[in-house]
């Protein structure tokens, strides 16, 4: 989820680290939304778009056009 302030929140299965919560655990299922730490307090960029794909990767684009990718990364 992307807030109107450019903050990314993630939840669900994290088998490939696709939640971006700083750990990889195939048995971890996050049921409560959590803010992705990479973007906490980062006033230099503003996330404008996010995408999660079904194979275990997640993506974000900031207002400067920089693409971030995390998770399985085998797309």
PDB file of N, CA, C and O in Angstrom:
ATOM      1  N   UNK A   1       0.842  -1.170   0.000  1.00  0.00           N
ATOM      2  CA  UNK A   1       0.000   0.000   0.000  1.00  0.00           C
ATOM      3  C   UNK A   1       0.888   1.232   0.000  1.00  0.00           C
ATOM      4  O   UNK A   1       1.976   1.232   0.575  1.00  0.00           O
ATOM      5  N   UNK A   2       0.415   2.266  -0.644  1.00  0.00           N
ATOM      6  CA  UNK A   2       1.146   3.530  -0.719  1.00  0.00           C
ATOM      7  C   UNK A   2       0.270   4.629  -0.128  1.00  0.00           C
ATOM      8  O   UNK A   2      -0.853   4.842  -0.584  1.00  0.00           O
ATOM      9  N   UNK A   3       0.776   5.322   0.877  1.00  0.00           N
ATOM     10  CA  UNK A   3       0.010   6.407   1.493  1.00  0.00           C
ATOM     11  C   UNK A   3       0.129   7.673   0.648  1.00  0.00           C
ATOM     12  O   UNK A   3       0.970   7.765  -0.246  1.00  0.00           O
ATOM     13  N   UNK A   4      -0.719   8.633   0.945  1.00  0.00           N
ATOM     14  CA  UNK A   4      -0.673   9.909   0.218  1.00  0.00           C
ATOM     15  C   UNK A   4       0.596  10.698   0.529  1.00  0.00           C
ATOM     16  O   UNK A   4       0.910  11.665  -0.165  1.00  0.00           O
ATOM     17  N   UNK A   5       1.329  10.290   1.569  1.00  0.00           N
ATOM     18  CA  UNK A   5       2.592  10.935   1.929  1.00  0.00           C
ATOM     19  C   UNK A   5       3.799  10.229   1.328  1.00  0.00           C
ATOM     20  O   UNK A   5       4.936  10.587   1.636  1.00  0.00           O
ATOM     21  N   UNK A   6       3.570   9.224   0.469  1.00  0.00           N
ATOM     22  CA  UNK A   6       4.668   8.505  -0.168  1.00  0.00           C
ATOM     23  C   UNK A   6       5.277   7.420   0.689  1.00  0.00           C
ATOM     24  O   UNK A   6       6.403   6.992   0.435  1.00  0.00           O
ATOM     25  N   UNK A   7       4.553   6.964   1.704  1.00  0.00           N
ATOM     26  CA  UNK A   7       5.034   5.919   2.597  1.00  0.00           C
ATOM     27  C   UNK A   7       4.484   4.576   2.130  1.00  0.00           C
ATOM     28  O   UNK A   7       3.295   4.446   1.838  1.00  0.00           O
ATOM     29  N   UNK A   8       5.373   3.570   2.063  1.00  0.00           N
ATOM     30  CA  UNK A   8       4.959   2.232   1.628  1.00  0.00           C
ATOM     31  C   UNK A   8       4.722   1.351   2.852  1.00  0.00           C
ATOM     32  O   UNK A   8       5.546   1.296   3.765  1.00  0.00           O
ATOM     33  N   UNK A   9       3.596   0.674   2.850  1.00  0.00           N
ATOM     34  CA  UNK A   9       3.236  -0.296   3.885  1.00  0.00           C
ATOM     35  C   UNK A   9       3.062  -1.645   3.196  1.00  0.00           C
ATOM     36  O   UNK A   9       2.511  -1.720   2.098  1.00  0.00           O
ATOM     37  N   UNK A  10       3.536  -2.718   3.849  1.00  0.00           N
ATOM     38  CA  UNK A  10       3.397  -4.045   3.245  1.00  0.00           C
ATOM     39  C   UNK A  10       2.914  -5.056   4.276  1.00  0.00           C
ATOM     40  O   UNK A  10       3.099  -4.884   5.480  1.00  0.00           O
ATOM     41  N   UNK A  11       2.289  -6.113   3.769  1.00  0.00           N
ATOM     42  CA  UNK A  11       1.843  -7.214   4.612  1.00  0.00           C
ATOM     43  C   UNK A  11       1.603  -8.423   3.725  1.00  0.00           C
ATOM     44  O   UNK A  11       1.480  -8.291   2.508  1.00  0.00           O
ATOM     45  N   UNK A  12       1.536  -9.602   4.334  1.00  0.00           N
ATOM     46  CA  UNK A  12       1.309 -10.840   3.595  1.00  0.00           C
ATOM     47  C   UNK A  12       2.475 -11.800   3.744  1.00  0.00           C
ATOM     48  O   UNK A  12       3.237 -11.719   4.707  1.00  0.00           O
ATOM     49  N   UNK A  13       2.612 -12.702   2.794  1.00  0.00           N
ATOM     50  CA  UNK A  13       3.670 -13.709   2.779  1.00  0.00           C
ATOM     51  C   UNK A  13       5.002 -13.061   2.410  1.00  0.00           C
ATOM     52  O   UNK A  13       5.044 -12.177   1.554  1.00  0.00           O
ATOM     53  N   UNK A  14       6.090 -13.494   3.051  1.00  0.00           N
ATOM     54  CA  UNK A  14       7.399 -12.875   2.835  1.00  0.00           C
ATOM     55  C   UNK A  14       8.471 -13.913   2.491  1.00  0.00           C
ATOM     56  O   UNK A  14       9.621 -13.760   2.903  1.00  0.00           O
ATOM     57  N   UNK A  15       8.128 -14.940   1.761  1.00  0.00           N
ATOM     58  CA  UNK A  15       9.057 -16.022   1.461  1.00  0.00           C
ATOM     59  C   UNK A  15      10.308 -15.615   0.718  1.00  0.00           C
ATOM     60  O   UNK A  15      11.319 -16.312   0.805  1.00  0.00           O
ATOM     61  N   UNK A  16      10.280 -14.517  -0.008  1.00  0.00           N
ATOM     62  CA  UNK A  16      11.442 -14.058  -0.777  1.00  0.00           C
ATOM     63  C   UNK A  16      11.917 -12.678  -0.350  1.00  0.00           C
ATOM     64  O   UNK A  16      12.760 -12.082  -1.021  1.00  0.00           O
ATOM     65  N   UNK A  17      11.396 -12.168   0.742  1.00  0.00           N
ATOM     66  CA  UNK A  17      11.758 -10.827   1.186  1.00  0.00           C
ATOM     67  C   UNK A  17      10.996  -9.737   0.460  1.00  0.00           C
ATOM     68  O   UNK A  17      11.367  -8.566   0.536  1.00  0.00           O
ATOM     69  N   UNK A  18       9.939 -10.105  -0.243  1.00  0.00           N
ATOM     70  CA  UNK A  18       9.200  -9.150  -1.056  1.00  0.00           C
ATOM     71  C   UNK A  18       8.432  -8.106  -0.253  1.00  0.00           C
ATOM     72  O   UNK A  18       7.938  -7.134  -0.824  1.00  0.00           O
ATOM     73  N   UNK A  19       8.323  -8.290   1.065  1.00  0.00           N
ATOM     74  CA  UNK A  19       7.661  -7.272   1.879  1.00  0.00           C
ATOM     75  C   UNK A  19       8.580  -6.094   2.180  1.00  0.00           C
ATOM     76  O   UNK A  19       8.114  -5.020   2.560  1.00  0.00           O
ATOM     77  N   UNK A  20       9.884  -6.295   2.011  1.00  0.00           N
ATOM     78  CA  UNK A  20      10.832  -5.214   2.247  1.00  0.00           C
ATOM     79  C   UNK A  20      10.981  -4.842   3.708  1.00  0.00           C
ATOM     80  O   UNK A  20      11.333  -3.708   4.032  1.00  0.00           O
ATOM     81  N   UNK A  21      10.716  -5.789   4.591  1.00  0.00           N
ATOM     82  CA  UNK A  21      10.752  -5.515   6.019  1.00  0.00           C
ATOM     83  C   UNK A  21      12.070  -5.907   6.671  1.00  0.00           C
ATOM     84  O   UNK A  21      12.157  -5.981   7.897  1.00  0.00           O
ATOM     85  N   UNK A  22      13.089  -6.159   5.868  1.00  0.00           N
ATOM     86  CA  UNK A  22      14.429  -6.356   6.401  1.00  0.00           C
ATOM     87  C   UNK A  22      14.798  -7.774   6.784  1.00  0.00           C
ATOM     88  O   UNK A  22      15.854  -7.993   7.377  1.00  0.00           O
ATOM     89  N   UNK A  23      13.956  -8.741   6.461  1.00  0.00           N
ATOM     90  CA  UNK A  23      14.301 -10.125   6.772  1.00  0.00           C
ATOM     91  C   UNK A  23      13.684 -11.049   5.733  1.00  0.00           C
ATOM     92  O   UNK A  23      12.743 -10.682   5.029  1.00  0.00           O
ATOM     93  N   UNK A  24      14.228 -12.243   5.655  1.00  0.00           N
ATOM     94  CA  UNK A  24      13.752 -13.269   4.734  1.00  0.00           C
ATOM     95  C   UNK A  24      13.351 -14.474   5.564  1.00  0.00           C
ATOM     96  O   UNK A  24      14.185 -15.063   6.252  1.00  0.00           O
ATOM     97  N   UNK A  25      12.098 -14.838   5.506  1.00  0.00           N
ATOM     98  CA  UNK A  25      11.605 -15.964   6.291  1.00  0.00           C
ATOM     99  C   UNK A  25      10.422 -16.577   5.571  1.00  0.00           C
ATOM    100  O   UNK A  25       9.354 -15.970   5.494  1.00  0.00           O
ATOM    101  N   UNK A  26      10.606 -17.785   5.040  1.00  0.00           N
ATOM    102  CA  UNK A  26       9.539 -18.430   4.277  1.00  0.00           C
ATOM    103  C   UNK A  26       8.366 -18.840   5.149  1.00  0.00           C
ATOM    104  O   UNK A  26       7.303 -19.189   4.635  1.00  0.00           O
ATOM    105  N   UNK A  27       8.548 -18.802   6.482  1.00  0.00           N
ATOM    106  CA  UNK A  27       7.451 -19.143   7.386  1.00  0.00           C
ATOM    107  C   UNK A  27       6.769 -17.896   7.954  1.00  0.00           C
ATOM    108  O   UNK A  27       5.863 -18.003   8.780  1.00  0.00           O
ATOM    109  N   UNK A  28       7.202 -16.731   7.513  1.00  0.00           N
ATOM    110  CA  UNK A  28       6.683 -15.473   8.052  1.00  0.00           C
ATOM    111  C   UNK A  28       5.499 -14.995   7.240  1.00  0.00           C
ATOM    112  O   UNK A  28       5.597 -14.838   6.023  1.00  0.00           O
ATOM    113  N   UNK A  29       4.400 -14.766   7.896  1.00  0.00           N
ATOM    114  CA  UNK A  29       3.209 -14.221   7.260  1.00  0.00           C
ATOM    115  C   UNK A  29       2.772 -13.014   8.074  1.00  0.00           C
ATOM    116  O   UNK A  29       2.224 -13.165   9.166  1.00  0.00           O
ATOM    117  N   UNK A  30       3.006 -11.841   7.560  1.00  0.00           N
ATOM    118  CA  UNK A  30       2.703 -10.597   8.267  1.00  0.00           C
ATOM    119  C   UNK A  30       1.236 -10.239   8.038  1.00  0.00           C
ATOM    120  O   UNK A  30       0.832  -9.948   6.912  1.00  0.00           O
ATOM    121  N   UNK A  31       0.454 -10.262   9.092  1.00  0.00           N
ATOM    122  CA  UNK A  31      -0.980  -9.992   8.970  1.00  0.00           C
ATOM    123  C   UNK A  31      -1.342  -8.529   9.194  1.00  0.00           C
ATOM    124  O   UNK A  31      -2.439  -8.101   8.833  1.00  0.00           O
ATOM    125  N   UNK A  32      -0.434  -7.759   9.785  1.00  0.00           N
ATOM    126  CA  UNK A  32      -0.664  -6.332  10.027  1.00  0.00           C
ATOM    127  C   UNK A  32       0.243  -5.505   9.117  1.00  0.00           C
ATOM    128  O   UNK A  32       1.431  -5.810   9.017  1.00  0.00           O
ATOM    129  N   UNK A  33      -0.270  -4.478   8.453  1.00  0.00           N
ATOM    130  CA  UNK A  33       0.590  -3.632   7.612  1.00  0.00           C
ATOM    131  C   UNK A  33       1.727  -3.007   8.417  1.00  0.00           C
ATOM    132  O   UNK A  33       1.524  -2.522   9.531  1.00  0.00           O
ATOM    133  N   UNK A  34       2.936  -3.028   7.829  1.00  0.00           N
ATOM    134  CA  UNK A  34       4.116  -2.427   8.453  1.00  0.00           C
ATOM    135  C   UNK A  34       4.804  -1.533   7.440  1.00  0.00           C
ATOM    136  O   UNK A  34       4.865  -1.841   6.250  1.00  0.00           O
ATOM    137  N   UNK A  35       5.325  -0.411   7.942  1.00  0.00           N
ATOM    138  CA  UNK A  35       6.030   0.530   7.089  1.00  0.00           C
ATOM    139  C   UNK A  35       7.364  -0.066   6.652  1.00  0.00           C
ATOM    140  O   UNK A  35       8.077  -0.662   7.460  1.00  0.00           O
ATOM    141  N   UNK A  36       7.699   0.093   5.384  1.00  0.00           N
ATOM    142  CA  UNK A  36       8.966  -0.425   4.874  1.00  0.00           C
ATOM    143  C   UNK A  36      10.088   0.499   5.336  1.00  0.00           C
ATOM    144  O   UNK A  36      10.073   1.696   5.046  1.00  0.00           O
ATOM    145  N   UNK A  37      11.053  -0.056   6.050  1.00  0.00           N
ATOM    146  CA  UNK A  37      12.076   0.737   6.734  1.00  0.00           C
ATOM    147  C   UNK A  37      12.959   1.552   5.794  1.00  0.00           C
ATOM    148  O   UNK A  37      13.423   2.620   6.194  1.00  0.00           O
ATOM    149  N   UNK A  38      13.211   1.111   4.588  1.00  0.00           N
ATOM    150  CA  UNK A  38      14.069   1.858   3.657  1.00  0.00           C
ATOM    151  C   UNK A  38      13.541   3.270   3.443  1.00  0.00           C
ATOM    152  O   UNK A  38      14.316   4.202   3.228  1.00  0.00           O
ATOM    153  N   UNK A  39      12.241   3.425   3.502  1.00  0.00           N
ATOM    154  CA  UNK A  39      11.629   4.705   3.186  1.00  0.00           C
ATOM    155  C   UNK A  39      11.215   5.489   4.428  1.00  0.00           C
ATOM    156  O   UNK A  39      10.625   6.562   4.299  1.00  0.00           O
ATOM    157  N   UNK A  40      11.506   4.985   5.627  1.00  0.00           N
ATOM    158  CA  UNK A  40      11.186   5.712   6.857  1.00  0.00           C
ATOM    159  C   UNK A  40      12.172   6.864   7.030  1.00  0.00           C
ATOM    160  O   UNK A  40      13.385   6.651   7.043  1.00  0.00           O
ATOM    161  N   UNK A  41      11.669   8.042   7.157  1.00  0.00           N
ATOM    162  CA  UNK A  41      12.514   9.208   7.396  1.00  0.00           C
ATOM    163  C   UNK A  41      13.395   9.611   6.226  1.00  0.00           C
ATOM    164  O   UNK A  41      14.309  10.416   6.402  1.00  0.00           O
ATOM    165  N   UNK A  42      13.147   9.075   5.037  1.00  0.00           N
ATOM    166  CA  UNK A  42      13.940   9.429   3.865  1.00  0.00           C
ATOM    167  C   UNK A  42      13.296  10.639   3.192  1.00  0.00           C
ATOM    168  O   UNK A  42      12.431  10.493   2.329  1.00  0.00           O
ATOM    169  N   UNK A  43      13.722  11.817   3.590  1.00  0.00           N
ATOM    170  CA  UNK A  43      13.116  13.041   3.062  1.00  0.00           C
ATOM    171  C   UNK A  43      13.680  13.432   1.701  1.00  0.00           C
ATOM    172  O   UNK A  43      13.233  14.415   1.109  1.00  0.00           O
ATOM    173  N   UNK A  44      14.655  12.677   1.197  1.00  0.00           N
ATOM    174  CA  UNK A  44      15.258  13.016  -0.088  1.00  0.00           C
ATOM    175  C   UNK A  44      14.457  12.492  -1.267  1.00  0.00           C
ATOM    176  O   UNK A  44      14.655  12.944  -2.395  1.00  0.00           O
ATOM    177  N   UNK A  45      13.553  11.544  -1.027  1.00  0.00           N
ATOM    178  CA  UNK A  45      12.744  11.027  -2.125  1.00  0.00           C
ATOM    179  C   UNK A  45      11.320  10.791  -1.651  1.00  0.00           C
ATOM    180  O   UNK A  45      11.065  10.585  -0.464  1.00  0.00           O
ATOM    181  N   UNK A  46      10.410  10.825  -2.596  1.00  0.00           N
ATOM    182  CA  UNK A  46       8.993  10.645  -2.345  1.00  0.00           C
ATOM    183  C   UNK A  46       8.505   9.541  -3.278  1.00  0.00           C
ATOM    184  O   UNK A  46       8.541   9.706  -4.497  1.00  0.00           O
ATOM    185  N   UNK A  47       8.056   8.438  -2.732  1.00  0.00           N
ATOM    186  CA  UNK A  47       7.586   7.330  -3.562  1.00  0.00           C
ATOM    187  C   UNK A  47       6.269   7.716  -4.214  1.00  0.00           C
ATOM    188  O   UNK A  47       5.341   8.175  -3.547  1.00  0.00           O
ATOM    189  N   UNK A  48       6.198   7.524  -5.530  1.00  0.00           N
ATOM    190  CA  UNK A  48       4.993   7.888  -6.275  1.00  0.00           C
ATOM    191  C   UNK A  48       4.192   6.692  -6.760  1.00  0.00           C
ATOM    192  O   UNK A  48       3.014   6.829  -7.090  1.00  0.00           O
ATOM    193  N   UNK A  49       4.821   5.511  -6.806  1.00  0.00           N
ATOM    194  CA  UNK A  49       4.122   4.333  -7.309  1.00  0.00           C
ATOM    195  C   UNK A  49       4.754   3.070  -6.754  1.00  0.00           C
ATOM    196  O   UNK A  49       5.969   3.009  -6.571  1.00  0.00           O
ATOM    197  N   UNK A  50       3.937   2.062  -6.487  1.00  0.00           N
ATOM    198  CA  UNK A  50       4.422   0.761  -6.030  1.00  0.00           C
ATOM    199  C   UNK A  50       3.723  -0.344  -6.810  1.00  0.00           C
ATOM    200  O   UNK A  50       2.628  -0.161  -7.341  1.00  0.00           O
ATOM    201  N   UNK A  51       4.386  -1.491  -6.863  1.00  0.00           N
ATOM    202  CA  UNK A  51       3.818  -2.638  -7.560  1.00  0.00           C
ATOM    203  C   UNK A  51       4.359  -3.910  -6.921  1.00  0.00           C
ATOM    204  O   UNK A  51       5.545  -3.990  -6.601  1.00  0.00           O
ATOM    205  N   UNK A  52       3.507  -4.889  -6.736  1.00  0.00           N
ATOM    206  CA  UNK A  52       3.919  -6.212  -6.277  1.00  0.00           C
ATOM    207  C   UNK A  52       3.500  -7.198  -7.350  1.00  0.00           C
ATOM    208  O   UNK A  52       2.376  -7.140  -7.848  1.00  0.00           O
ATOM    209  N   UNK A  53       4.399  -8.100  -7.706  1.00  0.00           N
ATOM    210  CA  UNK A  53       4.044  -9.079  -8.728  1.00  0.00           C
ATOM    211  C   UNK A  53       3.959 -10.467  -8.107  1.00  0.00           C
ATOM    212  O   UNK A  53       4.495 -10.695  -7.023  1.00  0.00           O
ATOM    213  N   UNK A  54       3.306 -11.371  -8.767  1.00  0.00           N
ATOM    214  CA  UNK A  54       2.945 -12.671  -8.201  1.00  0.00           C
ATOM    215  C   UNK A  54       4.110 -13.634  -7.992  1.00  0.00           C
ATOM    216  O   UNK A  54       3.927 -14.653  -7.326  1.00  0.00           O
ATOM    217  N   UNK A  55       5.282 -13.364  -8.523  1.00  0.00           N
ATOM    218  CA  UNK A  55       6.412 -14.280  -8.384  1.00  0.00           C
ATOM    219  C   UNK A  55       7.326 -13.929  -7.217  1.00  0.00           C
ATOM    220  O   UNK A  55       8.369 -14.562  -7.053  1.00  0.00           O
ATOM    221  N   UNK A  56       6.969 -12.939  -6.401  1.00  0.00           N
ATOM    222  CA  UNK A  56       7.734 -12.641  -5.199  1.00  0.00           C
ATOM    223  C   UNK A  56       8.643 -11.442  -5.256  1.00  0.00           C
ATOM    224  O   UNK A  56       9.592 -11.370  -4.475  1.00  0.00           O
ATOM    225  N   UNK A  57       8.403 -10.497  -6.141  1.00  0.00           N
ATOM    226  CA  UNK A  57       9.185  -9.270  -6.200  1.00  0.00           C
ATOM    227  C   UNK A  57       8.269  -8.076  -5.994  1.00  0.00           C
ATOM    228  O   UNK A  57       7.076  -8.135  -6.290  1.00  0.00           O
ATOM    229  N   UNK A  58       8.840  -6.989  -5.483  1.00  0.00           N
ATOM    230  CA  UNK A  58       8.102  -5.745  -5.306  1.00  0.00           C
ATOM    231  C   UNK A  58       8.927  -4.604  -5.879  1.00  0.00           C
ATOM    232  O   UNK A  58      10.152  -4.688  -5.959  1.00  0.00           O
ATOM    233  N   UNK A  59       8.245  -3.537  -6.277  1.00  0.00           N
ATOM    234  CA  UNK A  59       8.896  -2.414  -6.940  1.00  0.00           C
ATOM    235  C   UNK A  59       8.324  -1.095  -6.424  1.00  0.00           C
ATOM    236  O   UNK A  59       7.166  -1.032  -6.010  1.00  0.00           O
ATOM    237  N   UNK A  60       9.136  -0.055  -6.451  1.00  0.00           N
ATOM    238  CA  UNK A  60       8.687   1.301  -6.143  1.00  0.00           C
ATOM    239  C   UNK A  60       9.436   2.266  -7.045  1.00  0.00           C
ATOM    240  O   UNK A  60      10.577   2.017  -7.432  1.00  0.00           O
ATOM    241  N   UNK A  61       8.784   3.365  -7.373  1.00  0.00           N
ATOM    242  CA  UNK A  61       9.404   4.443  -8.150  1.00  0.00           C
ATOM    243  C   UNK A  61       9.251   5.716  -7.342  1.00  0.00           C
ATOM    244  O   UNK A  61       8.174   6.007  -6.821  1.00  0.00           O
ATOM    245  N   UNK A  62      10.349   6.483  -7.241  1.00  0.00           N
ATOM    246  CA  UNK A  62      10.256   7.743  -6.494  1.00  0.00           C
ATOM    247  C   UNK A  62      10.065   8.918  -7.449  1.00  0.00           C
ATOM    248  O   UNK A  62      10.056   8.752  -8.669  1.00  0.00           O
ATOM    249  N   UNK A  63       9.915  10.090  -6.878  1.00  0.00           N
ATOM    250  CA  UNK A  63       9.633  11.285  -7.660  1.00  0.00           C
ATOM    251  C   UNK A  63      10.792  11.730  -8.541  1.00  0.00           C
ATOM    252  O   UNK A  63      10.623  12.614  -9.380  1.00  0.00           O
ATOM    253  N   UNK A  64      11.963  11.132  -8.363  1.00  0.00           N
ATOM    254  CA  UNK A  64      13.116  11.438  -9.219  1.00  0.00           C
ATOM    255  C   UNK A  64      13.294  10.397 -10.327  1.00  0.00           C
ATOM    256  O   UNK A  64      14.233  10.471 -11.119  1.00  0.00           O
ATOM    257  N   UNK A  65      12.364   9.414 -10.368  1.00  0.00           N
ATOM    258  CA  UNK A  65      12.424   8.382 -11.395  1.00  0.00           C
ATOM    259  C   UNK A  65      13.275   7.180 -11.023  1.00  0.00           C
ATOM    260  O   UNK A  65      13.489   6.297 -11.852  1.00  0.00           O
ATOM    261  N   UNK A  66      13.764   7.131  -9.789  1.00  0.00           N
ATOM    262  CA  UNK A  66      14.587   5.997  -9.355  1.00  0.00           C
ATOM    263  C   UNK A  66      13.693   4.786  -9.071  1.00  0.00           C
ATOM    264  O   UNK A  66      12.673   4.891  -8.390  1.00  0.00           O
ATOM    265  N   UNK A  67      14.104   3.638  -9.610  1.00  0.00           N
ATOM    266  CA  UNK A  67      13.365   2.394  -9.427  1.00  0.00           C
ATOM    267  C   UNK A  67      14.011   1.584  -8.315  1.00  0.00           C
ATOM    268  O   UNK A  67      15.226   1.385  -8.306  1.00  0.00           O
ATOM    269  N   UNK A  68      13.196   1.117  -7.377  1.00  0.00           N
ATOM    270  CA  UNK A  68      13.636   0.235  -6.296  1.00  0.00           C
ATOM    271  C   UNK A  68      12.998  -1.122  -6.525  1.00  0.00           C
ATOM    272  O   UNK A  68      11.847  -1.210  -6.950  1.00  0.00           O
ATOM    273  N   UNK A  69      13.750  -2.185  -6.243  1.00  0.00           N
ATOM    274  CA  UNK A  69      13.246  -3.540  -6.434  1.00  0.00           C
ATOM    275  C   UNK A  69      13.752  -4.413  -5.296  1.00  0.00           C
ATOM    276  O   UNK A  69      14.917  -4.320  -4.912  1.00  0.00           O
ATOM    277  N   UNK A  70      12.881  -5.262  -4.753  1.00  0.00           N
ATOM    278  CA  UNK A  70      13.284  -6.160  -3.683  1.00  0.00           C
ATOM    279  C   UNK A  70      12.449  -7.422  -3.746  1.00  0.00           C
ATOM    280  O   UNK A  70      11.384  -7.449  -4.362  1.00  0.00           O
ATOM    281  N   UNK A  71      12.947  -8.472  -3.098  1.00  0.00           N
ATOM    282  CA  UNK A  71      12.250  -9.754  -3.120  1.00  0.00           C
ATOM    283  C   UNK A  71      13.008 -10.769  -3.956  1.00  0.00           C
ATOM    284  O   UNK A  71      14.238 -10.809  -3.932  1.00  0.00           O
ATOM    285  N   UNK A  72      12.280 -11.584  -4.690  1.00  0.00           N
ATOM    286  CA  UNK A  72      12.851 -12.686  -5.469  1.00  0.00           C
ATOM    287  C   UNK A  72      13.776 -12.204  -6.572  1.00  0.00           C
ATOM    288  O   UNK A  72      14.822 -12.810  -6.808  1.00  0.00           O
ATOM    289  N   UNK A  73      13.415 -11.140  -7.243  1.00  0.00           N
ATOM    290  CA  UNK A  73      14.237 -10.482  -8.274  1.00  0.00           C
ATOM    291  C   UNK A  73      14.683 -11.417  -9.405  1.00  0.00           C
ATOM    292  O   UNK A  73      15.783 -11.267  -9.936  1.00  0.00           O
ATOM    293  N   UNK A  74      13.865 -12.343  -9.757  1.00  0.00           N
ATOM    294  CA  UNK A  74      14.181 -13.248 -10.864  1.00  0.00           C
ATOM    295  C   UNK A  74      13.175 -13.108 -11.995  1.00  0.00           C
ATOM    296  O   UNK A  74      12.970 -14.055 -12.755  1.00  0.00           O
ATOM    297  N   UNK A  75      12.560 -11.973 -12.119  1.00  0.00           N
ATOM    298  CA  UNK A  75      11.534 -11.724 -13.153  1.00  0.00           C
ATOM    299  C   UNK A  75      12.198 -11.486 -14.475  1.00  0.00           C
ATOM    300  O   UNK A  75      11.518 -11.257 -15.475  1.00  0.00           O
TER     301      UNK A  75
END
